[in-house]
Amino acid sequence: MCPYFTLDSIPPDVIYVLDTETTGLEGAPKDLVLDVGICKVSLRRGTVEDCYSSVLGYDVGEWDDYLTGAWIFSNSDLTIEDIAFAKKPAMQVIDEVRRILKGKDVTTYNKQYDLGKFLYQEPWDMRGWFNECADIMKAATDVCKIPSKYRAGEYQYPKLDYAYEKITEGDPAGIGGKQDHRALSDARAASWLMVKMFADGDYRP
């Protein structure tokens, strides 16, 4: 006898995994997205494809010390010059990302950050633009089981590189044992992590 599925109960196959690199943790409007990467994942086939990657261009001459001193500039190969001389202005990148993700199934490694603090805020304004899938980070939390430092009996969220190394086999994202904090690279790592957890029964969209 064939199982009965409703349209709502059938998990999506293709999911777009997004990552952003930003000037800080507070979110828009104080912080800006500097780098965005998107991968297209087929959970059933277990494949990950690069879909989009771009640095966002800004007039850095208008930046204050908070923006010019952003953590990302001293902890990755992204430079202020990359931003100042980017091929695409920020609004063009935003428009392209909006076109790619419209109506799609989308997730990130930490939706509260990438979506809640940035893509759902101006100038991105993408709330309701796509279908949210389960947070990869929250799924990894239940697999990694890192005891919380603050709440007994609970687990803390694992960093992406830790979860990727612990859960995936080999190095399918090709990060070489070190997270480089660039958007497309991190999106790849999160994508392969999601694929492995889905295959193991630990991730449900």
N, C-alpha and C positions, 0 to 999 in steps of 0.2 A: 504494500500500500504506500503510495507516495505521500510524503509529509506535506501538510498544507502551509503555505507561506502567504502572508499578506505582503503588499508592496513595501509597507513600512518595516517589515521584519527581515527583509533580504538585505544583508550588508552590502555596501558599495564595493565594487572591485577596484575602480580607479580612484585614487586619492592624491590630491596635490599637497605636498609637504613644503611649507614655507619657512624660511628663516630670515631674520633681520639682524643687522649690526647697527648699533645706534650710539648716540653721544652719551647716554646715561640711562639710569634705571627708573627715573621718575615718570617718564612717558611724555607724550605731547600735552601741551604745546612747548614745555620747557626743553624737551629733548627732540632730536631729529633722527629719522632713519637715514643711514649713510650707505648701506649696502643691502641688497635683497637678492635672495636666491630661491628658486622653486624647483622641486623635482616632481615628476609624474610617476606614480607608483601603481603597479598592478599587484594587488595582494594575492590573487589566485595564481598568477604566473610567477610571482616572486621576482619581479623585475623593477628596476629603478632607472629612470631616464632623466638626464638634465633637461629642464624645461625653460628656465629663464635665469639670467644673472645680470645685474647692473649696479654700478655705483651711481649714487644720486648727486647731481651737481648743485652746488649752492654758491652764493657770493660770500666767501669766507671773510672778505674784508669787513663785513658787518657783524662778524662773530665776536662775542666777549670771551673772557678768559675761561669761563666754564666750558664753552664749546671747543675752543682750541686746545684745551687741556684734557679732552676726553680720554678715558681709559683705553679705548680701542686703538688710539694712535700709538700708544707705547706697548701694546700687547698683541699686535698683529702687523702685517705688512701694509695695511691701509694707511695712507698718509693724507695730510691736509691738502697736499698738492694734487692727489688723486681726486679729491672732492672739488677743488677749485678748477681743475682742467678736465672734469668728467665729460664724456662724449654726450651725455644726455642730461638736461636739467631735471630737477626733482619732479616737477609736475608731469613731464613726459613719461618718466618711469612709473609714476603713480597711475597714469592713464593706461599704460601698457599692462601693468599688474591687474588693474581692474578688469580689463578686457579678457585676460587669461583666466581669471578666477570666477568670473560671473557665472552663477548657476552651478558651479562645480562643488565636489566634496573636498573639504580642505581641513588640514590640521597643522599643528606645529609642535615643537618640543617646548612646552610652556605657553599654552594659549592665553593665559591671563596677561602675559607680558607682550607677546607679538601682536595678538589681536586686541586684547582689552586696552592696552596702553598706547597702541599705535594705529593699527589698521581700522579700528572702530572710532578713531578720533580724527578730527580735521588735521591735515587736508585730505587724508585717505578716505574717511567717511564711508566705510565698507560694511557697516552693520546691516545684516540682511542680504548682503550681496551674494553670499554663497552658503552652502550647508556645512555646518561645523561637525567634524568627526571627533572621536575621543582623543584626549590629550595624550600624546606619546609619553611625555614625562610622568604623568600620573600612572599610566600602565606600568612603566619601568619601576616606579616606586615599589609596587607590590612584588616585583621580581627581585630587585636588589636588596630590599629589606634592610636598609641602613637605619639603625636605631636613632630616634630623634634625641637631640641633645636637650630638648626643652619639654617634651611631653612623653611621659612614660607610656609604653605600649603602642606608640605610634612610630611611623617611619618618616624619615626626611626625604625630600626630593633629591634624587641623585643628579650630579652634573652629567651633561651629555657624554663627555669623554669616558667617564666612569661606567655609565650604563652601557655604552657601546662596546667597551672592552670586555665587560663582564658577560654580556648577553650574546653578542654576535660571535660567529665563528670565523676565524681568519680576519681579514681586513677588507671586506667587500667595498667599502667606501674609499679605500686607498689613502687613509689619513696618516699612515706611517707611525702610529702610536702616539700622535700628538694632535690635539685640536688646534687649528690655526686661526679660529675665530673670524673666518670669512663666511659670508652667508651661504654661498652655494655648497661649500665643503661641509658646513654644519648641516645643511638640509640633506645632503647625501647620507651623512652619518645617521641622522634621525630617521631617514627613510629606510635604510637597511635594518636599523634597530626595530622599526615597526614591522617590517617584513618577517624578521625572525620571531618576534613575539607573536605575530599572527599565526605563523606556522606552528608554534608551540602551544597555541591556545591561550596566550596571555594578553592578547590585544583583540578587542572587538570594537569596530568603528562606531 
